[in-house]
Amino acid sequence: MAGELVEFEEGTIGIALNLESNNVGVVLMGDGLMIQEGSSVKATGRIAQIPVSEAYLGRVINALAKPIDGRGEISASESRLIESPLQVVTTFQERGAMEYTIVVAETADSPATLQYLAPYTGAALAEYFMYRKRHTSIIYDDLSKQAQAYRQIAAKSSSRLGEGSMTALPIVETQSGDVSAYIPTNVISITDGQIFLSADLFNAGIRPAINVGISVSRVGSAAQIKAMKQVAGKSKLELAQFAELEAFAQFASDLDKATQNQLARGQRLRELLKQSQSDPLTVEDQIVTIYTGASGYLDPLELGQVKKFLAQLRNYLKTNKPQFQEIISSTKTFTEEAEALLKEVIPEQIEQFLLQEQT
């Protein structure tokens, strides 16, 4: 059965994890150096368990509940299922804390299976005392190592598995935009970031209606190619400044020319980020769009002309200047050659577009 302990002829214990019709996947709780093809293995009929008793107090053990502090075996009359000494032990001993402490230790060079089991061993020992009406506290240091060990085991569980990946995009509805509610905060705590969509922004015609103040990405620019980082960095700052200035401008009656220009630039940057449903842009098109706005080329246009001009510009580049897309796709960098090409094309297209709009 899954989770059953098996024993190899040279004494190594393993746990049966994968039960297939013609084979069984086993993870070893040891180095297994003496195991070879043809070695016999037998089922024990037991689920992974550890001995428990009061005698464990003050001892340092490994994930199999075996002592590693050199103080001999630990006598135990009971057992409990479970789903090299640390430097801190010396401190515990000096302060008298080992009298009521159990340390479960697996070092970095321990097999992944034992690193995976260590937290469960600690929990099983804590439960033993808890069910005897004792108050217990368990500290996991640290679970990231256990998670890494678990992934290592999972990747080797099957020759067919462990090579792909799965990205989950959970969607959670907020009530009145409250992201501090129970479900949203729990989802936020286990994900690599969140995109917060605002009903107010949607109703204001800003779509996708992403609230950049609440939205967070732990991946961030690490998922972007170098070319995108080169052109987007400036626009991030300008958009943040624009949001603050726009809120301030609502209460100001007399704005100087510089402030008016900054507000106009921000409005155009926000306009270029609007996108139709099911109409994604290639990375190359995104770079052209953001560079055009961040460099101020859209300033002469009316707000309602921005999207029309950008669509015309992107189409012109694809048709007449395919080398731009080739540079970005091959080098992943916004090179001087690529920038020079845009500096040549954009002013020409702006002038031509304005003439068309006047006629």
N, C-alpha and C positions, 0 to 999 in steps of 0.2 A: 504494500500500500504506500501511497505517497507520504513522505516524511518518515518512513520506517528506517531504522538503523540497520546497516549491513556491515559485515565484518569480512575483511580479506584475510587470506591464509597467513600473511605475515603480521597480522595484528592491527592494521590500520582500519579505523572506523570511518564509514561514509554514511551519507543521508541520501535516500532515494527521492529524487525530485521529479524527474520526468518518467512517466510510465507509458511506454509505447507497446504496440502489439508484439513487436519482435525484439525490443531492447529496453533497457532501463538506464536512465541518466542518473549518475551518482556524483555527488561532490564529496571530496575527501576532507577529512578533519585531521590532516597530517601531511607530511611531504610526499608520501606514497612512492618513494624512490625505489622500493623493492618490488612494486607492483609491475607486472609485465603481461604481455598477451598470453593467455592461457592460465593465468592465476585464478584460483578458485575463490569464490565469494559466496557467503551464505547469509540468508535473512535471519535477523534476530527476533523478529516478531514484536519489537519494542519501538515505540516512538521516542524521539530524542528527549532525554530527561537528565536531570542532574541530581545528585544527592544534596540534601539540605539538613542543617541542624544548627544549634546554637554554637557548635564548635567552630563555625566559619567566621564568627566575629573576631576581628583582629588579624585575619589572614589575607594573603594576596594570592589570588587564583587566576587561572586562565579561563577561556570560554567554555571549557569542558568541566569546570569546577575542580580542576586538579591544582594542588598547591604549587606555587613557583617561588616561594619565599625561602626555601631551604629548611623549613621547620618541621618536616615530616608529614606523614599522611594525616588526613582529617577524618575522624570517625563520624559516621552518619547512619542513622537507622531509617531515615525516610528519603523519599525522592520526589521530585516535582517536574512536570513537563515543562519544556521551554519552547516556546514558540521561537617577561622579564620585569622585575618590580620597578614601579615608577618612582621618580625623584620625590614626588609629593608624599610617598609613604613615609619617608624619613621625617618630614614635617609632622605628619599625623602621629608618629611614634613619640616625637619630642614633646608634643602638646597633649599626649594622652588620648588622642582621638581614635586610635586604632582599637580601643576597648569596645567601641560600638560601631566600627566601620568595617566594611568588606570591600576590597578593591578587586575588580575583575579587569585583568589587563591582557591585551593582545598587542604586540608590537607591530611596527610597519612591515617587518619581514615575515609576519605570520601568514599562513594561507588565508586566502580571501574568505573561505568558509568560516574560519574561526573568528575573523574580524566581523563577519556578518552575525555570528551567533552571540558575540559578547554582550550586546545590549539586552538580548532576551535572557541570557544567564543572570544578569544583574536584576532584571525585572522579576524573574522567578524567585530569586533569593529574597527580594524585598517583599514579594507576595507571601512568602512563608511566614515572615514575621508579622505582616499586616493581618493575616488571618488568625494570628494569636494575640490580637488586640494590642499590638505594638505599633507605634507611629514610626513610619519609615520615610526616608527621603532618598531619591536616587538621582544622581547627576550623570548625564551622558556627555563624555568628552572625547571626540565630538561625533555627532551623527552623520556629518558629511563623509567621514571616512567609512562609516558603515554603509552609507548609500553607494559610495564608490565600489566597495567590495561586492555589494549586491548586484550592481550593474556588471561587474566583471564576471560574476557567476552566471548571470542571465545571458550575457553575450556568448558564453561557452556552453549553454544548455543544449544547443542544437547546432549542427553544421549548417542548417538551412536558415537559422535565425541569427540575430546579433549584428547584422550588417546594415540594416535600414534604420529609419527613425520615424517617429510619429509626433507631429506637433498638434496640440489641442488648442482650439480657440473657443473657450466657453463664453457664452453670452448671458449676462445677468441684467434683469430689469431693475432699475432703481425707482423708488417711490419718491416723487417730487424732487428728483435729482440728489437724493441723500446717499452718498457713497460710504457713509459711516455706519450704515445698517449692518446687521449680523452677516447676511449672506455675501454682500459685496466685499466686506473687509476680509472675510475668510478666503474668497476667491483671489483677491488682490495679494494676500499673504503667500499664496502658493504658486503664483504665476510670475513670469519674467517681465511683467509690466501690464498696463491696461490702457485701452483707448476709450475715453469717456465721450459719448455722444450726447450733445445738449439739445433739448427740444427748443430752447430759445434761439439758439443759433440756426437750427433747421428752419424755424418759422421766419427767421430774418433772411433766409435765402442763402445762407452759408452752408454749402454742402460739398463734401461730407462735413457734417456738423461736429467737428472734433474740438473739444475744449482743451486747448494746449496747456492750460494752467493745471488741470487735474490729471491729464494723461501723462503716463510715465513709461519709460522704456529702460530696462536694465541692460539691454543689448545696445541700444542707441546707435551711434555711428559705426560701431563694429560690424554692422550688417550692410554698410554702404561701401561702394567702391571709392577709391581715392578721389576720382573726378567729382563725385557728388559732394564729398566733404569740402573740396576746394571751393565750390560755388555756393554751397548752402550755409556755410558758417556765418557769413555776413548777414544773410537774410534772417537767420534765427534771432540775432541780436536786434535787428531793425524791427522785426515783428513784435518782439517783447517790449521794446521802447514805444512802439506805436500803440499797443494796447494800453499802456499806462497813460500816454499822452491823450489818447482818445477819451479816456475816462475823465481826465482833468479838463479837457476842452469843453465838456458838456456844461461846466460851471463858469467858463471864462467867456467874456463878451468881446474882448479885444486881443487877438492873437497876432504876434509879429509874423513877418514874411517867412522866416526860417521855420517857425513852428507850423505854419500853413503848408509849406513844402514837405515837411516831414510827415504830416498827416496825409497829404496827397500821395506820397510815396507808399506809405503803409496801406492805404486803401487799395492801391494797385497790386501790392504784394499779396494782399488777402484775396483780391479778385482772381489773380492767376492761379491760386491754389484751389479754386472751385473746380469741381469735376463732375461731369455727367455720370449718371448711374451706368454701370457695366461698360465703361469706356476708359480702361487703363492706358497709361502712357508708357512707352519704353523708357529705359534709363536715359538713353540719349536725348529723347524728347523732354524729359524732366529737367535735364541739365540745361538745355537750351532755354526752356521756360523760366527757370529760376535765375539763370544768369542774366537774361534780358531784363527782368524786373529789378534784381538787386543792383544792376549797373545803372539804373535810371533811364533806360531807353524808353520805358513806357510813360514817363512823365508828361510828354506832350499830348498823349491820347486822352480822350474822355474815358471815364470809367466804363461806360457801356461798350467801348470799342476794344477793350483789352483782349477778351477771349477770342473775338473774331480775328484780330491781328495775329495773335499767337498761333492760331490754327493755320493761318496763311503762311506764317514764317516757317513753321515746322514742315509744312507741305513743300515749300520752296527748297528747303535744305535737303529733304529726301530726294527731290527730283533733280535739282541742279548742283548740289554740293554733297554728294554721297561720301566724299572723303572725310567729312566731319564725323559721321557715324562710324566709319571704319577706324578712325583714330581712337575714339572713345572705346569701342568694343574690343580693339586689339591691345591697347595699352592700359585701359581702365584709369587713365589719367587725363586731366584737363591740361593738355600741353600748351606751350606757347603757340604752336602752329594752329591748334584748335581755337584758341582765343583770338588769334589774329584773323582767322577766317570769319568768326562771328562779328568781330569789330568792323569787318569790311561789309558783311552782308546786312546786318541789322539796320544801320542807318539808311542804307539804300531802300530797304523794304519799308521802313517807317515813312520815308519821304513819298514813296510810291503809294503807300496805303492812304496817307492823308490826302493826296491828290485825288485818289479814287473816291474818297468819302465826300469831297467837295463837289464832285461832278454829279 
